[in-house]
Amino acid sequence: MGIKKKRVFVVGHKNPDTDSICSAICYANLKSKLCEDTDYIAMRAGHINEETQYVLERFGVQPPLYLKDVRTQVRDIEIRETEGVSQDISLKKAWNFMKDKNVATLPITEKNKLTGLISISDIATSYMDVYDSKILATAKTKYKNILETLDAEMVVGNAERFFDKGKVLVAAANPDLMENYIAEHDLVILGNRYESQLCAIEMKADCIIVCEGAAVSMTIKKMAEEKGCTVISTPHDTYTVARLINQSMPISHFMRRDHLITFQMDEFTDNIKETMAKKRHRDFPVLDKYGNYIGMISRRNLLNMSLKKLILVDHNEKSQAVDGVESAEILEIIDHHRIGSLETISPVFFRNQPLGCTATIIYQMYRENGVEISQTIASLLCAAIVSDTLMYRSPTCTEYDRQTAEELAKIAGIKVEQFARAMFKAGSNLKSKEPEEIFFQDFKTFSINDVSFGVGQINAMTREELSDIKEKLKPYLEEATGKLNVNMVFFMLTDIISESTELLYVGGNAEELIENAFGIMPDEDSFRLEGVISRKKQLIPTLMAIMQQ
């Protein structure tokens, strides 16, 4: 069995755009080629929008899996794979198993489903608290268990049958007295005296255990067979047998079946800590989502749990990061936005460049490390750059972004302008979408001086497409402001061809803020921002500059 690889998730921001998704896929691919001992897995922190869906489908790439929360889960704890045992095994066998495996609790399973638990304290209790001579029968003890416990052999009888009636007694008296206390169905422990063995059988005992390896005569064997009496021979003396025999009882009689506390693999450790602290149990079973038994964990395991490991692409602000990011270990950040408020547990590799797209930075890293860029990777990187720079029209776009996209287009075998039109058209084709889906397709939140606000954006090639979107979105803005608990919400309807934006707004002093920031008056229910198409470089910095005054 090979060494289990460390897993690192490469993930973009919430409400991911094409750059966020494609950069995660491409960077995970690069890291996997550079570090073969680690699994780098591209993930997404939100739903994939129509534009990105078009890109992935066009180039035959599966979308990354959804990463909802990166807090530590039970699956991140070292789970002891303690093997489940049958409820039919003896107390002695269970005790030996615990000693061999150095565990305090045994899971009892049937067809990989947990049916109960038994602990060392449960077994100790069975030795100390049992005074009932009928306990062996009450527990329905299989003769096979008695044979194993006493190192015995079956002389007459069937090892698979059960001792389920009568009491256990030691035949220490002479045969005349034995007749007074042996009853039908009893189990009698005795020595090598022929008369005692004969008496027990005649008194209709269900089983006799002959101690010290004494020989059993043919007469006794024949009589036992006729009377249906089981005959067992053990090398141990009567004292040892009397002391050991209760250990042959099945654990089913002592195991805990009800109100078992179990944990699922996907449960967050924050939620289970309190439960574990309140219970005296040392060990807790872990089940998968189908209810199958996986293994055991204890409070001690929580001390050594490993945090989820992340590489963040296309963002570096906590408000935009996957839920629970403060509980994860961030290894790297690759971004092209302003430096945000995200804090890390330890120093990280942080690459932030003033370029139009994160994919451009990742292209550089492929070249710097001498890793060949395949046609598929080139297609995704090119699509990300064209999308983020609005086909080179965004003020964030640099000449290097343009050169990179053109070089990638050659490797990918695509014509940039033709591809861009198809991609943007797919992204603005939202007629079948609900307002909420459109709103969160590309939405980010920001805060400054205790004021929080959100900005969404939809890009399209024609104003007609944007007009349809506006009619669906406008009634939803008020509702979204309440849901998000922000002071203001803005939404950019960006016309790529005319390089202009119609800005919708709601909440607080949103209208006054735009008037002061851009020196214009609203046109009925929105602002027309000529030459403004970049949220990152044109809208957000301008708003924040006014808010800081």
C-alpha positions, 0 to 999 in steps of 0.5 A: 500500500503506497503512502497517502498523498497530501491533498491541496485544494486550488480554489478561486473566489465565491461567485466565480468568473471565468478567470477564477475557474480556469486559473484554478484548473490550470494552476492545479495542473502546473503544481501537480507536474511540479510536485508529484508527491501531492494531489493538487485539486482544482475546486470552486467556491460557488456556482459556475456561470453561463460564460464559464460553462460555455468555455468548459464545454467547448474545450471538453473540461469537467467543472471543478467540484464544489468546495462549500466550507474548508473548516476541519471535518472528521475526515481530516482527523487520523481515524483508527481503522479498528476492525469490527468484530462479530457479536458472537465472539467471546469476552475473552477473545474480545479482551485479547483483541483489545490488548493486541490492538491496544484499543479500549473500545471494540466496534461490533459490526454486521455486514459493515454496519455498526450494531454496538460497542463494547469497552474494556470497562464493560468487560471488567464489569461483566467479571465483577458484577456477575454472580448469577450461575445461570448467566451463561445460559441467559447469554446464550453461549455457543459451545464453540466459545467455551472450547476456545476459552478453555483451550478444550476439545469437543468429545461429544456434541456440536460446537455450533449449538448453544448452552441456553438453559440451566446453571453452571456448577462444579461437581465437588461432592460425591455422586450421592450428594450430586443428585440433590443439586444437579438439575436438568439442562445444567452444565457441570464442571467435574474431574476424572471420576467415572461415577460423577460423570455418569451421575451428571448425564443421568441427571440430564445435564446438557453439558459436562466439562471434564477437567485436567485432560482426563480420559473419557470412557467409551461408555460415558461417550455412548451414554452422553450421545444417547442422552443428548449431553455435550462432553468437553475435555479441557487440560485446565483444573476445575478452579481455572475452568470455573474462573474462566468459563464466564469469559466464554459468554458472547459480547452480544450480552454486554455490548451497548446497542442503544443511543450510540454516539457516532460521527459522520465523515463530513461533520465539522470538528467544531460541532463534535468537540462539545459532544465528545467533551460531554461524554465519558467514552474514550472512543467514538465510531465514524460512519460514512454517508451510507452508514457503513462503519469506517473506524474510531476516533478519540478526543486525543485525535483532535489534537493532531488533526490536519487543517485543510490546505489551500491555494487561493487564486484570483482573490485575497480578501476574506469576504470573497474566500470560501467559507471557513477559510480562517480555519484552513492552512493557506499555502499560496495566493496568486492574484492580480487584485488589490491587497485585501484583509486576508490573514494567514496562519504562517508565511505564504507564497504570495504572488500579486502582479498588476495585470489584467488577469490571474491567468496571465500570471499563471502563464508566466509560471508555466514558462518560468518552470519550463512546463509545456502548455497543452492545447487544453490549458492554453484554451482555458488560460486564453479564455480567462484573459479575454474574459477578464480584460473584456477582449482587451478593452478593460483599463486593467488590460496590459500589453503583456496580457494581450501578447499572452492571450494571442500566444495562447490562442495560437497554441489553442487554435482559436481566433480571439475575436470570434471566440470572444463574441461567442463566449460573451453571448453565452454569458449574457444569455440569461433569459431562463435564469431567476433574478437571484441567479443573475445577481450572484453570477459575478458579485463581490462584497467590500467594506471600508470605514464600517460601510459594507457594499456589494458590486455585481457585473454582467457583460454583454455585446449589445445593449438589447441583451443588457436591457432584458437583464435590467428588467429582471434584476431591478426589483431584486436589488432591495431584497438582495441588500437585506439578505446580504446585510450590506449598506449599499448594492451596485450592479454594473451592466457593461456593454463591451462594444461601446465600452460603457456601463449602466449602473444600478444602485440601491441602499444608503446614500448610494445615489449621492456617492455615485454623483460625487464619485463621477460628477454626473446625475442619474438617468431616471433609475440608473447612472450611465458611466461612459468609458467605465467597464472595469469594476476592479480598476475604475468603479471600486477605487473611485467609490472607496476614494470618496468614502475615505474623505 
